[in-house]
Amino acid sequence: MGNGWNRALRVVGEASRRTGRAAAGAGRGTVRAGRGAGRAAARAGRGTVGGVRRMGRATRRLTHAQGAGRTGLGPLIELTAGQSAGDALVTAALAGTLFKLPVNEARGQVALYLLITMIPFVVVAPFVGPVLDRFRSGRRFVMAGTLFGRGLLCFAMAAAFVSGDPFTIFPAALAVLVLSKAYSVSRAAIMPNVLPADIPLVTANARVALFALVAAGVAVPVGAGVSAWVGGDWMLRGATVVFLLQGVWAVRLPRHVDSPDLEELREEGEERPHRWRTLLNVGPVVTEAMRANMAIRAQSGFLLFYLLFLVQDGKLPGQAPAVTIGLLAVAAGAGGLAGTAVASRMRRRSPQVIVLATLALATVATIVPAVVFTLWTAVAVALVAAFAQGLGKLALDAIVQREIGEEVRSSTFGVVEAILQITWVAGGLFGLLLSLFAGGRTGLAVMAALLGGSFGWLVARRRGRTMAVEERVQAARSASGASAASGVPAAVTTVAGDGAPGSEGPGSEGPAAPPAPDGDPQGPPSGGPSPDGPASGEPAGEPYGGSPASGTRRLRWTRRAPKPTGPATAIVRHGDHPADKTEKHTKPLTNPHG
């Protein structure tokens, strides 16, 4: 009995020792596995941080290329990309609740959606633009204020998101849209102040838009995933942090972003321009670009809602409705990105030529599906329409930045954005109504006819202005020849204006400069702020940084006539001679960084 008890104790003790050894071995294995997992996690973290740093350095090299970092364009590009990412996060958080495209809704609800989209622009045009023009010396702080305001509104929406309070979310979301447009207007107005000498305005605008699109494209899926995981309220809190950090970054922009206020100009004895009279007289170049972009924007709104309801009504066969809508959306996104990328490479093209070329391209692209209407021609016209809209808008921004003086530039951009949005809404309503009565070919044929008529009308008006300028030049040369033949030693100077009010006046002698070659966007060889000057023979619009309201024009370029055998010399100038008393007010926007 005793021996059996001892054997049992020995067996139990041996089993315990073996169990202990196994547990110790398992513990050592767990520790080793934990150490290996920790090392792997640390290596993965270091690799991620290193990849982010390398990506940041590569992005910084791109944004600061060609002197953009020295003049402030690089920081402005990064700031715009950051605020675009914040807007994308807000959109992802509110997706499915507010401001979504009503794909499956009735036509009346779609029309209501179109009218709601006009609210921010109606506010920006009459109120925000003049405020931005009034406080030009604090543009950095105005831009920072729009970012801080959006951050606070996102925090308020996050608090109301859980309870689903529409009376808080809806006004806050509209206010976010208004502040976003105010930032866009202010950013567009300061572009000439941060423009490097080697980058045209079209290219600079395209760089800003390209980085903004890339940032938004990365932020949308991230925001959608985070919203599905932790909820839209936490996504809005994340957007709050993004906007607040971007507001701090906006304050740190270079000081030359700001310009003197109108009150400071009045203290110096300069006359304040009449704002609304100036906005109604922006010159033929800006007006032409505006009308071309209005036609393109109307086509964009028309195609969006016309094709959408054709798909819903089963008049666009080939794929399932969801697949067809996805193809059209991808084509539109790719077209907009392609237009921005192409604009960033167009260094030697005049913005006026780009605008008319995009309208011609949109017209031709609309004619093709009007003749052969299939799914793939509809996808192609959606792609080309988005391409033309993106490229034409960048060229229009460059024209406004070049032609309009600083004292009304923000107001002009506000009016431009409002008119283009109203045109887009009108095109969408027209497509919505036409989808009730017409099939695919008929509706597209009507839109092609409208685009073709707009293009022909603009080309005819442009040709008429060019011929008028040439007639004035020939008359000046004839007068010069007659003066030389008569032996009169007086100098004769003739001014060829652009047909705008106040564009004709007596010229004066001065140093002559050669004209820009035909199609060369460099403009005047000296004294101009931008290499985006008009091509040879282009009627001059508003001056570089001049005051449209003052009735004075800065000389675009001068051409000295062949020296006659007699003592008389004739100088032919395109543009008007600025009055002495308004010379300060119409000073050119020269680049402070050379």
Secondary structure as UniProt FT lines:
FT   HELIX           2..63
FT   HELIX           65..67
FT   HELIX           68..71
FT   HELIX           73..94
FT   TURN            95..97
FT   TURN            103..104
FT   HELIX           107..116
FT   TURN            117..118
FT   HELIX           119..123
FT   HELIX           124..128
FT   HELIX           129..134
FT   HELIX           136..138
FT   HELIX           139..161
FT   TURN            162..164
FT   HELIX           166..189
FT   HELIX           191..194
FT   TURN            197..198
FT   HELIX           201..230
FT   HELIX           232..251
FT   HELIX           255..257
FT   HELIX           262..267
FT   TURN            268..269
FT   HELIX           275..279
FT   HELIX           284..312
FT   TURN            313..314
FT   HELIX           321..345
FT   HELIX           351..371
FT   HELIX           375..403
FT   HELIX           406..408
FT   HELIX           409..434
FT   TURN            435..437
FT   HELIX           440..486
FT   STRAND          492..496
FT   TURN            501..502
FT   TURN            518..519
FT   TURN            521..522
FT   TURN            536..537
FT   TURN            544..545
FT   TURN            548..551
FT   STRAND          557..560
FT   STRAND          570..574
FT   HELIX           580..582
FT   TURN            583..586
FT   TURN            592..593
//
